[in-house]
Amino acid sequence: MDEISYAPAEGLLSFTWALIALPALGAAVLLLAGRRADKWGHWLGTAAIGAAFALALGLFASLAGLEDKSAHLDLFTIISVGGLQIDASLLFDPLSAVFCLLITGVGFLIHVYAVGYMSHDAGRRKFFAYFNLFAAAMLVLVLGGNYFMTFVGWEGVGLASYLLIAFWQLKPAAATAGKKAFLTNRVADVGFLLAMFLMLGTLGTVDFAGVFNGASELSDATSLALGLLLLAAACGKSGQWPFQTWLPDAMEGPTPVSALIHAATMVTAGVYLIARSNVIFSLNPDVQTAVVVVGALTLLLGSIVGCAKDDIKRVLAWSTVSQIGYMFLAVGLGGGAFALGIIHLLAHGFFKAGLFLGSGSVMHAMNDQTDIRRFGGLWRKMPLTYATFAAGWLAIIGLFPFSGYFTKDPIIASAFAREGWQGWVVGGAALLGAALTAFYMTRLFVLTFHGPKRWTEDVHPHESPAIMTGPLVLLGIGSLAAGGLMASPVTEWLTPVFGEHHEAHGHLTHMQVTVATTVVVVLGAALAWLLFRGGTDEVPRAAAWPVRAARADLGGEAVNRGLFERPSRLAASASVAMDGRVVDGAVNGLSASIGGSSRRLLTLQTGFVRSYALSILSGAVIVVAALMVVVTQ
């Protein structure tokens, strides 16, 4: 492998830091200005992320003109101890450029939508401050020039997600969901910390170039440990098994938060970490296998659970769990499949943002109701929302010529290209996931917009205002066209990071995979249409148990409670008992014994001089007698 190096930033690229500074400044102004900014704070927050998007476009154009597609910028030194030096550095290369455009571009549309969605919320100014903070932290994460800076952004995203998920903190479910997301991610983040310690112990650096250039010298055991630790961190941030349970609960936050987390920021961070660390993950086949297994298992788990949920946002949340599973599967396959994972991530950013904001538009029209069994017939009342939601639906199920076809089919083909029986298992899982995706997304689409109306008389559905439908239209166009327009150019653009991409050839040809995927997608969508076109939610007796299992998240919560929560509670109770009975008992016992002794000794002090004189005389007699005995002997 050729030695990796990054060129110093020059010209406009030397202002890469401003990408972070713009939304960070917006957040600072909105938080410090307080209620004085209530009337205009939302526009400042939107303008900050819009300016960052414009700058990202300029930086992208500057990078495209360079022969060496990288720009490394050292800002200042954070740690300098002995031979260890860690700098606050930024790296703008093809991978980080793609993420910056996604974060700021899609993020800007979500900000605009939120202006209308949060118009009646008393805390709108604070909401936009947290929104800007979220974007700034994610930009630090993807622009960090070393693992330490990436970790700073990683933790910043965790903080911002807590503030946004629990934004309506007076609602108990929202407060609980925020804590759950925060604590689950902190558990997984231990993997990131241990990975950095391992890098420092074995390679003496956390700089990307230093780690990647020295990675080939690591032993198999060390490379395995390093890869698994980074995988654990990525699973937590991206809601992959076994840390998937926090992601659906995050729906308790305002809908724009759901869109930003699922489409442009937090859940994509795990995919970014593995893609950025592609050199490490490519070294050890066992690590790659672990990533593939996690991706395949999670995409099936998410799609199965999504089939049985009735909350419009939770169906989309489990859809995200599943689609991120496809991305993990791709980056785990290694080689050119790294680029396939990023392309699907970009397409997902468009259609998932559109779907979430579309669900928010439906909730806006339905008095914040979320049960799709109480919708139906909304296509007549909300034509723009219906059309844009349909675009996202067609994109995610992957029918030709919509974006999912160009991004998900190549991942399935690469899965079938894995050697031996693993190719059939992993490829079959990916193909089954495509069928289930078509089923649950069609079920969601049909129950929401088609069939007889099922809402109550006090609900009067209506189309959302232009400030909300405008972003929906743009995201809908992106959902339809993004995959086909981006697939080949983005693959070529990412070549300096991942190397040359070669089409996978394995058990099935690309055409055979395309035909098989199209067939199962059409069958899944047709079955959902037949079952739910009348608005029924009846479950056949034969399917009752599987549906109950899916509605219980396939036991995910029960497993977490059994393996982690209950043992932790028992350990905490045992610690309290140990502290109360053993530690406090020892301290209290010592105190009681000293107190009792002092009370007994206290009786010797009578306050009478004659008693003290008698005691002195008695002691003197005893001493003299003892001395006489000694002398006579």
PENORRA-V832879 format. One record per residue. PSI is psi in radians with two decimals (* if undefined). BURIAL is b if it has 24 or more other C-alpha atoms within 12 Angstrom, else e. Layout:
BEGIN
psi = {PSI & PSI}
burial = {BURIAL & BURIAL}
END
This chain:
BEGIN
psi = {2.34 & 2.60 & 2.38 & 2.32 & 2.74 & 2.35 & 2.57 & 2.58 & 2.40 & 2.79 & -2.40 & -0.53 & -0.33 & -0.13 & 0.39 & -0.58 & -0.48 & -0.40 & -0.70 & -0.69 & -0.63 & -1.00 & -0.54 & -0.71 & -0.71 & -0.76 & -0.74 & -0.78 & -0.76 & -0.61 & -0.67 & -0.54 & -0.43 & -2.56 & -0.28 & -0.36 & 0.14 & -0.63 & -0.48 & 0.02 & -0.66 & -0.60 & -0.61 & -0.79 & -0.71 & -0.72 & -0.62 & -0.81 & -0.54 & -0.73 & -0.64 & -0.68 & -0.75 & -0.73 & -0.70 & -0.68 & -0.73 & -0.75 & -0.67 & -0.79 & -0.68 & -0.72 & -0.66 & -0.46 & -0.07 & 2.51 & -0.78 & 1.79 & 1.15 & 2.63 & 1.97 & 2.29 & 2.07 & 2.18 & -0.96 & 2.92 & 2.29 & -0.83 & 2.27 & 1.70 & 2.01 & -2.18 & 0.02 & 2.22 & 2.20 & 2.14 & 2.67 & 1.67 & 2.70 & 2.58 & 2.08 & 1.83 & -3.10 & -0.66 & -0.89 & -0.53 & -0.75 & -0.79 & -0.65 & -0.72 & -0.68 & -0.84 & -0.82 & -0.65 & -1.03 & -0.65 & -0.66 & -0.77 & -0.67 & -0.64 & -0.80 & -0.80 & -0.72 & -0.44 & -0.75 & -0.71 & -0.66 & 0.30 & -0.51 & 0.15 & 2.25 & -0.41 & 0.48 & -0.71 & -0.76 & -0.64 & -0.79 & -0.51 & -0.81 & -0.62 & -0.82 & -0.69 & -0.71 & -0.85 & -0.73 & -0.75 & -0.71 & -0.61 & -0.65 & -0.72 & -0.84 & -0.32 & -0.17 & 2.33 & 0.01 & 3.01 & -0.51 & -0.81 & -0.66 & -0.69 & -0.61 & -0.84 & -0.63 & -0.81 & -0.58 & -0.69 & -0.68 & -0.74 & -0.84 & -0.66 & -0.67 & -0.79 & -0.60 & -0.72 & -0.69 & 0.43 & -0.75 & 1.17 & -0.31 & -0.25 & 2.00 & -0.70 & -0.64 & -0.76 & -0.73 & -0.73 & -0.71 & -0.78 & -0.68 & -0.79 & -0.76 & -0.84 & -0.68 & -0.73 & -0.56 & -0.64 & -0.83 & -0.55 & -0.28 & -0.61 & -0.72 & -0.80 & -0.82 & -0.61 & -0.74 & -0.69 & -0.69 & -0.68 & -0.79 & -0.67 & -0.57 & -0.61 & -0.24 & 0.24 & 2.76 & 0.15 & 2.47 & -0.88 & -0.76 & -0.73 & -0.80 & -0.65 & -0.50 & -0.08 & -0.58 & -0.32 & -0.12 & 2.60 & 2.86 & -0.70 & -0.70 & -0.77 & -0.62 & -0.83 & -0.75 & -0.76 & -0.73 & -0.62 & -0.77 & -0.62 & -0.72 & -0.76 & -0.75 & -0.68 & -0.69 & -0.82 & -0.57 & 0.13 & 0.69 & 2.76 & 2.34 & 0.35 & 0.41 & -0.26 & -0.38 & -0.48 & -0.83 & -0.60 & -0.36 & -0.14 & -0.15 & -0.29 & 2.97 & 2.59 & -0.69 & -0.53 & -0.78 & -0.77 & -0.77 & -0.72 & -0.77 & -0.45 & -0.68 & -0.17 & -1.73 & -0.89 & -0.29 & -0.19 & -0.66 & -0.71 & -0.73 & -0.77 & -0.77 & -0.72 & -0.74 & -0.61 & 0.52 & -0.54 & -0.75 & -0.80 & -0.41 & -0.24 & -0.60 & 2.01 & -0.54 & -0.65 & -0.76 & -0.73 & -0.70 & -0.73 & -0.74 & -0.77 & -0.78 & -0.80 & -0.82 & -0.76 & -0.74 & -0.67 & -0.60 & -0.77 & -0.83 & -0.71 & -0.61 & -0.82 & -0.65 & -0.45 & -0.37 & -0.01 & 2.60 & -0.20 & 2.18 & -0.67 & -0.56 & -0.57 & -0.79 & -0.58 & -0.80 & -0.49 & -0.70 & -0.76 & -0.78 & -0.80 & -0.62 & -0.55 & -0.70 & -0.71 & -0.74 & -0.73 & -0.77 & -0.87 & -0.40 & -0.46 & -0.37 & -3.08 & -2.43 & -0.24 & -0.31 & -0.80 & -0.62 & -0.69 & -0.70 & -0.66 & -0.75 & -0.59 & -0.74 & -0.82 & -0.70 & -0.61 & -0.68 & -0.98 & -0.52 & -0.62 & -0.76 & -0.71 & -0.75 & -0.77 & -0.56 & -0.70 & -0.63 & -0.64 & -0.70 & -0.78 & -0.67 & -0.64 & -0.36 & 0.51 & 0.72 & 0.32 & 2.57 & -0.10 & 1.97 & -0.29 & -0.21 & 0.28 & -2.22 & 2.41 & 0.31 & -0.18 & -0.49 & -0.60 & -0.48 & 1.23 & -0.68 & -0.80 & -0.71 & -0.82 & -0.75 & -0.62 & -0.67 & -0.67 & -0.77 & -0.67 & -0.83 & -0.59 & -0.76 & -0.56 & -0.30 & 0.58 & 2.52 & 2.37 & 0.62 & 2.91 & -0.68 & -0.52 & -0.71 & -0.28 & -0.59 & -0.66 & -0.76 & -0.54 & -0.75 & -0.73 & -0.71 & -0.57 & -0.73 & -0.32 & -0.11 & 2.48 & 2.59 & -2.73 & -0.39 & -0.58 & -0.73 & -0.71 & -0.89 & -0.76 & -0.69 & -0.68 & -0.74 & -0.68 & -0.73 & -0.68 & -0.64 & -0.71 & -0.78 & -0.64 & -0.80 & -0.66 & -0.95 & -0.53 & -0.61 & -0.70 & -0.82 & -0.81 & -0.79 & -0.83 & -0.50 & -0.81 & -0.33 & 3.14 & -3.11 & 2.64 & 2.44 & 0.26 & 2.82 & 2.91 & -0.41 & -0.05 & 2.33 & 1.52 & 2.51 & 2.75 & 2.58 & 2.80 & 2.88 & -0.57 & -0.33 & -0.67 & -0.44 & -0.96 & -0.60 & -0.73 & -0.79 & -0.73 & -0.60 & -0.73 & -0.75 & -0.64 & -0.66 & -0.66 & -0.32 & -0.81 & -0.88 & -0.65 & -0.53 & -0.46 & -1.05 & -0.83 & -0.71 & -0.67 & -0.80 & -0.67 & -0.61 & 0.02 & -0.74 & -0.40 & -0.78 & -0.19 & 3.12 & 2.44 & 2.30 & 2.32 & 2.35 & 2.45 & 2.20 & -2.31 & -0.58 & 2.52 & 2.89 & -0.67 & -0.74 & -0.71 & -0.74 & -0.79 & -0.82 & -0.76 & -0.76 & -0.73 & -0.86 & -0.57 & -0.80 & -0.74 & -0.78 & -0.76 & -0.71 & -0.70 & -0.76 & -0.70 & -0.77 & -0.67 & -0.57 & 0.07 & -0.41 & 0.03 & 0.18 & 2.59 & 0.31 & 2.47 & 2.19 & 2.55 & -0.66 & -0.46 & 0.07 & -0.82 & -0.82 & -0.65 & -0.74 & -0.71 & -0.72 & -0.69 & -0.36 & 0.35 & 0.54 & 0.55 & 0.17 & -0.81 & -0.70 & -0.69 & -0.78 & -0.70 & -0.72 & -0.70 & -0.53 & -0.90 & -0.91 & -0.82 & -0.64 & -0.72 & -0.72 & -0.73 & -0.71 & -0.74 & -0.72 & -0.65 & -0.71 & -0.76 & -0.74 & -0.76 & -0.72 & -0.71 & -0.65 & -1.04 & -0.99 & -0.60 & -0.74 & -0.78 & -0.81 & -0.63 & -0.77 & -0.75 & -0.73 & -0.70 & -0.71 & -0.74 & -0.73 & -0.73 & -0.72 & -0.64 & -0.62 & -0.74 & -0.50 & -0.50 & -0.35 & -0.31 & 1.77 & -0.43 & -0.01 & 2.25 & -0.65 & -0.59 & -0.72 & -0.70 & -0.71 & -0.70 & -0.73 & -0.76 & -0.74 & -0.74 & -0.72 & -0.72 & -0.77 & -0.75 & -0.79 & -0.70 & -0.73 & -0.73 & -0.69 & -0.67 & -0.76 & -0.72 & -0.73 & -0.46 & *}
burial = {e & e & e & e & e & b & b & b & b & e & e & b & b & b & b & b & b & b & b & b & b & b & b & b & b & b & b & b & b & b & b & e & e & e & e & e & b & b & e & b & b & b & b & b & b & b & b & b & b & b & b & b & b & e & b & b & b & b & b & b & e & b & b & b & e & e & e & e & b & b & b & b & b & b & e & e & e & e & e & e & e & e & e & e & e & b & b & b & b & b & b & b & b & b & b & b & b & b & b & b & b & b & b & b & b & b & b & b & b & b & b & b & b & b & b & b & b & b & b & e & e & e & b & b & b & b & b & b & b & b & b & b & b & b & b & b & b & b & b & b & b & b & b & b & b & b & b & b & b & b & b & b & b & b & b & b & b & b & b & b & b & b & b & b & b & b & b & b & e & e & e & e & e & b & b & b & b & b & b & b & b & b & b & b & b & b & b & b & b & b & b & b & b & b & b & b & e & b & b & b & e & b & b & e & b & b & b & b & b & b & b & b & e & b & b & e & e & b & e & e & e & b & b & b & b & b & b & b & b & b & b & b & b & b & b & b & b & b & b & b & b & b & b & b & b & b & b & b & b & b & b & b & b & b & b & b & b & b & b & b & b & b & b & b & b & b & b & b & b & b & b & b & b & b & b & b & b & b & b & b & b & b & b & b & b & b & b & b & b & b & b & b & b & b & b & b & b & b & b & b & b & b & b & b & b & b & b & b & b & b & b & b & b & b & b & b & b & b & b & b & b & b & b & b & b & b & b & b & b & b & b & b & b & b & b & b & b & b & b & b & b & b & b & b & b & b & b & b & b & b & b & b & b & b & b & b & b & b & b & b & b & b & b & b & b & b & e & b & b & b & b & b & b & b & b & b & b & b & b & e & b & b & b & b & b & b & b & b & b & b & b & b & b & b & b & b & b & b & b & b & b & b & b & b & b & b & b & b & b & b & b & b & b & b & b & b & b & b & e & e & e & e & b & b & e & b & b & b & b & b & b & b & b & b & b & b & b & b & b & b & b & b & b & b & b & b & b & b & b & b & b & e & b & b & b & e & e & e & e & e & b & e & b & b & b & e & b & b & b & b & b & b & b & b & b & b & b & b & b & b & b & b & b & b & b & b & b & e & e & b & b & e & b & b & b & b & b & b & e & e & b & e & b & b & e & b & b & b & e & b & e & e & b & b & e & b & b & b & e & b & b & b & b & b & b & b & e & b & b & e & b & b & b & b & b & b & b & e & e & e & e & e & e & e & e & e & b & e & e & b & b & e & b & b & e & b & b & e & e & e & e & e & e & e & e & e & e & e & e & e & e & e & e & e & e & e & e & e & e & e & e & e & e & e & e & e & e & e & e & e & e & e & e & e & e & e & e & e & e & e & e & e & e & e & e & e & e & e & e & e & e & e & e & e & e & e & e & e & e & e & e & e & e & e & e & e & e & e & e & e & e & e & e}
END
